[in-house]
């Protein structure tokens, strides 16, 4: 039950992280113009994102323009686009695999080991997706901070951290946390199955000797194994063999006259029910 709860928690955290990463990827609030120094006019605000650049005016007008050429963009912006898109693709794949591998689903019921591996793989994909989305967010944050504190950059060219950077950071951490929970639940399930497999089969108490059940002499206990094998006492066998030899030596003539006589059997006793 604990591993199932961890799987559900990890799945919902991964789903929440994917939604946050999608919002951060689409919206243009990565960089917002800073109103400092001579740039104190707040009637116009500029916003930059991965796909478009927008202008907001105090009159309520909001205009956006997408980047016309992808090859004309800077290398860091192109890399940020690619990493965020790959992170979303991995998150979608991780959600699909988690739906197959979680204990609360009906998929892959006949193969418990494969179901556990699929859940662990989905956790690894969530971890990878969160790490990939964390790279462009941290990169952009570093560039904005470094540009803001450069004295040779004019105030009109300086930007501040946008809301999408905070959303992207939180989403990356949530995705990695959900992936870690899925991986931990997978490991817990495998350890529990191994311990149950090693200790699941035990012999009855007192094996291979019978346990006394209070039933009296000759009554097998509750842990005794029943068998139909006859136990021959070696001492009685030797005594019987000597007696048979003496009989053959003293009554040779009588045995020759009675060809149909049977040889005495070796004495023994049966303790049926004990091993």
C-alpha positions in Angstrom: 0.0 0.0 0.0 2.9 2.4 0.8 4.4 1.9 -2.7 1.0 2.4 -4.3 0.6 5.7 -2.5 4.0 6.8 -3.5 3.3 5.9 -7.1 0.1 7.9 -7.1 1.8 10.9 -5.5 4.7 10.7 -8.0 2.3 10.4 -10.9 0.3 13.5 -9.9 3.4 15.5 -9.2 4.8 14.6 -12.6 1.6 15.6 -14.3 1.6 18.9 -12.4 5.2 19.5 -13.4 4.4 18.8 -17.1 1.5 21.3 -17.1 3.7 23.9 -15.5 6.5 23.3 -18.0 3.9 23.6 -20.8 2.7 27.0 -19.5 6.3 28.2 -19.1 7.1 27.2 -22.6 4.2 28.8 -24.3 3.9 32.1 -22.5 6.2 35.0 -23.3 6.9 36.1 -19.7 10.5 35.0 -19.6 12.0 38.5 -19.6 10.2 41.7 -18.6 11.6 45.2 -19.3 13.0 46.9 -16.2 11.8 50.4 -15.3 14.9 51.8 -13.8 17.1 54.9 -14.2 16.0 56.9 -17.2 13.5 54.2 -18.3 10.8 55.2 -15.9 8.0 55.3 -18.4 5.6 52.6 -17.3 3.1 53.2 -20.1 4.8 50.5 -22.3 6.2 47.2 -21.1 8.1 44.7 -23.2 8.0 40.9 -22.7 10.2 38.3 -24.3 9.6 34.6 -24.5 10.8 31.5 -26.4 8.4 32.0 -29.3 7.3 35.6 -29.4 7.9 39.1 -28.2 5.0 41.2 -26.8 4.3 44.8 -26.0 1.8 45.9 -23.4 0.5 49.5 -23.3 -1.3 51.2 -20.5 -4.3 51.7 -22.7 -4.9 48.0 -22.6 -3.5 47.1 -26.0 -1.5 43.9 -26.1 0.4 43.1 -29.2 2.6 40.1 -29.9 4.9 39.2 -32.7 6.4 35.8 -33.3 10.0 35.4 -34.3 10.1 35.2 -38.1 13.3 33.2 -38.6 14.4 30.4 -36.3 17.9 30.4 -37.7 18.3 34.1 -37.1 17.8 33.6 -33.3 20.6 33.4 -30.8 22.1 30.0 -30.0 20.9 30.1 -26.4 17.3 30.8 -27.4 17.4 27.9 -29.9 18.8 25.5 -27.3 16.2 26.7 -24.8 13.4 25.9 -27.3 14.8 22.5 -28.0 15.3 21.5 -24.4 11.8 22.6 -23.3 10.1 20.7 -26.2 12.1 17.6 -25.4 11.2 17.9 -21.8 7.5 18.0 -22.7 7.8 15.0 -25.0 9.5 13.0 -22.2 6.9 14.1 -19.7 4.1 12.9 -22.0 5.9 9.6 -22.5 6.5 9.2 -18.7 2.8 9.8 -18.0 1.8 7.1 -20.5 4.3 4.6 -19.0 3.2 5.4 -15.4 -0.4 4.7 -16.3 0.7 1.2 -17.5 3.1 0.5 -14.6 1.3 1.7 -11.5 -0.3 -0.8 -9.1 -3.7 0.9 -9.2 -4.1 0.2 -13.0 -5.2 -3.0 -14.7 -2.6 -3.0 -17.4 0.2 -5.7 -17.3 -1.4 -7.6 -14.4 0.0 -10.9 -15.5 3.6 -9.7 -15.4 4.3 -8.1 -12.0 8.1 -7.7 -12.6 7.5 -6.0 -16.0 4.9 -3.7 -14.4 7.4 -2.6 -11.7 10.1 -1.9 -14.3 7.7 0.2 -16.4 6.8 2.3 -13.3 10.5 2.7 -12.5 11.3 3.7 -16.1 8.5 6.4 -16.0 10.1 7.8 -12.9 13.4 8.0 -14.7 11.8 9.8 -17.6 10.2 12.4 -15.2 13.6 13.0 -13.6 15.1 13.5 -17.1 12.3 15.8 -18.2 12.7 18.0 -15.0 16.4 18.2 -15.5 16.1 19.2 -19.1 13.6 22.0 -18.3 15.7 23.2 -15.5 18.7 23.9 -17.8 17.1 26.7 -20.0 15.4 28.3 -17.0 18.7 28.5 -15.1 20.5 29.6 -18.2 18.1 32.4 -18.9 18.0 33.5 -15.3 21.8 33.8 -15.2 21.8 35.8 -18.4 19.2 38.2 -17.2 20.9 38.8 -13.9 24.3 39.3 -15.5 23.0 41.7 -18.1 21.1 43.7 -15.4 24.2 44.4 -13.4 26.5 45.4 -16.3 27.2 49.1 -16.2 27.8 49.5 -19.9 24.3 48.3 -20.8 21.7 51.1 -21.1 18.7 51.0 -18.9 16.3 50.5 -21.8 18.0 47.3 -22.7 17.9 45.7 -19.2 15.3 43.2 -18.3 14.0 41.5 -15.1 13.0 38.0 -14.3 9.6 37.1 -15.7 6.9 34.9 -14.2 7.6 32.0 -16.6 11.1 31.6 -15.0 9.6 31.0 -11.6 6.9 28.7 -13.0 9.6 26.8 -15.0 11.8 26.4 -12.0 9.0 25.1 -9.7 7.7 22.8 -12.5 11.2 21.3 -13.0 11.6 20.6 -9.3 8.1 19.1 -9.0 8.7 16.8 -12.0 12.0 15.6 -10.5 10.3 15.0 -7.1 7.5 13.0 -8.8 10.1 10.9 -10.7 12.0 10.3 -7.5 8.9 9.0 -5.8 8.1 6.6 -8.7 11.6 5.3 -8.6 11.5 4.8 -4.8 8.2 3.0 -4.9 9.6 0.7 -7.6 12.6 -0.1 -5.4 10.3 -0.7 -2.4 8.1 -3.1 -4.4 11.1 -5.1 -5.5 12.6 -5.4 -2.0 9.3 -6.4 -0.5 8.8 -9.1 -3.1 12.3 -10.4 -2.6 11.9 -10.6 1.2 8.5 -12.4 0.8 10.1 -14.9 -1.7 12.9 -15.8 0.6 10.8 -16.2 3.7 7.6 -17.4 2.2 8.3 -21.1 2.4 9.3 -22.8 5.6 9.3 -26.4 6.8 7.2 -27.5 9.7 8.5 -27.2 13.2 10.9 -30.0 14.2 11.7 -31.1 10.6 12.7 -33.8 9.8 11.8 -35.2 13.2 8.1 -35.4 14.3 6.7 -33.0 16.7 4.9 -34.3 19.8 1.3 -33.4 19.6 0.2 -34.8 22.9 -1.5 -37.8 21.2 0.5 -40.5 23.1 3.1 -42.9 22.1 3.1 -43.9 18.5 0.9 -41.0 17.4 2.6 -38.7 14.9 2.6 -35.0 15.8 1.2 -32.2 13.6 4.6 -31.6 12.0 5.3 -35.3 11.1 5.5 -36.4 7.5 3.6 -39.6 6.7 5.2 -42.3 4.6 4.7 -46.0 3.8 8.3 -47.0 3.9 9.3 -49.9 6.2 12.3 -49.4 8.4 14.6 -52.4 8.9 16.6 -52.5 12.2 20.2 -53.4 11.3 20.7 -55.3 14.7 17.6 -57.4 14.2 18.6 -58.1 10.6 22.0 -59.4 11.7 20.5 -61.6 14.4 18.0 -63.0 12.0 20.7 -63.8 9.5 22.7 -65.7 12.2 19.6 -67.6 13.2 18.9 -68.5 9.6 22.5 -69.8 9.2 22.2 -72.0 12.2 18.9 -73.4 11.0 20.4 -74.2 7.6 23.5 -75.9 9.2 21.5 -78.1 11.6 18.6 -79.0 9.3 20.3 -79.5 5.9 18.8 -82.9 5.4 15.3 -81.8 6.2 15.6 -78.9 3.8 16.8 -81.2 1.0 13.7 -83.5 1.6 11.4 -80.5 1.5 12.2 -78.6 -1.6 9.1 -76.5 -1.4 9.8 -75.1 2.0 10.2 -71.3 2.3 13.2 -69.6 3.8 12.6 -67.6 6.9 12.3 -63.9 6.3 14.5 -61.5 8.0 12.7 -60.0 11.1 11.9 -56.3 11.1 9.3 -53.9 12.1 7.4 -51.1 10.4 7.3 -47.6 11.9 5.0 -46.2 9.2 4.6 -42.5 9.5 8.1 -41.5 10.6 11.2 -40.4 8.6 
